[in-house]
Each structure stands twice: as structure tokens, then as C-alpha cells.
């Protein structure tokens, strides 16, 4: 019995020491943190970029003379939430005259703002008035058919109007043709 308990006790110790396997799991988690996820959190920069890219690609591929379109959109920031603010502005204008006849005017203005907060159950939550879409910093379009100057200018105009981006921030390049190796 004693020998059986000792052997059984050793087997339990072997099962509880998978230190090497746990390290593998950590390295896999680190790799997952740095690679581009196919399902980003809603309203993240990456989510907006992917949505803009997919919508532009679909629309541009419908244009006459374009095919095999690739689009890259670069955003300046994330979505911005605008909250309701309570502002108090105080203005004090003072005109003074001293004993020698000198005059001076003091204009004192102060403005205080606070985010308006309401109570929802046990929580205090700011009042959201609206959300602003992120500003587009630049766009790259690579496609077959943009060798034609007219088609290229149509692509620049379409992207500029859809994303409200100045034309100098839009780059349109021809896609290289696949040659038989």
C-alpha cells in the first residue's frame, strides 16, 4: 500500500507541472495581440478604416474602366464623442479713475464648463449629444485602368467627394500586371 501511494503521488506531481506548455500559451497570446484581428472592436480606428476601404473598393470597381481595385484609408484619429456641456460665462468690466485723473479700464472674463451628468440607476453617465466620424488623413487607390488620365481624375474626384478629403491627400496608382513566369 505504501509503495502504491508513493507511485500514485508522483504521478499527480507530474500532471501539475506543465510549466513549459504554459509559456507556449503566453507566446501565442502575445502574437495574437500584435496581428491584425479580423473582427476589431466596434467604432475603433481599424474598424472605420476597414469599412471605408471596403465601401470604396465596391464603388470603384463599379466604375467603367476600373478593375482589381485595392484601397487603403489612413485616419487621423478615432471617432470623437461630443458631450453636453454646461457653461457659465462671467464678464466684469470696471472703469477706474485715480486721484491724479488717470483712467483705466479692466475687462475680466471667465468661462467655466462642466460635462452634464445624469444618474442612470447606480451610475452617473455624461449626456452624449453626438459622435463625429474620424477625419481621413490620406487614401491610396491601386487599380487596373488608372493609366488613363481621365479615369484617374474620376477616381480622385470620387474619393475626394465621398470621404471629404482634399485631392492632394489622394494617391491613385496603376496596379502591376501579372506576367507569366
Buried (B, 14 or more C-beta within 10 A) or exposed (E): EEEEEEEEEEEEEEEEEEEEEEEEEEEEEEEEEEEEEEEBEEEBBEBBBBEBBEBBBEBBEEBEBBEEBEBBBEBEEBBEEEEBEEEEEEEEEEEEEEEEEEEEEEEEEEEEEEEEBEEEEEEEEBEEEEEEBBEBEBBBBBBBBBEEEEBBEBBBEBBBEBBEBEEEBBEBEEBEEEEEE
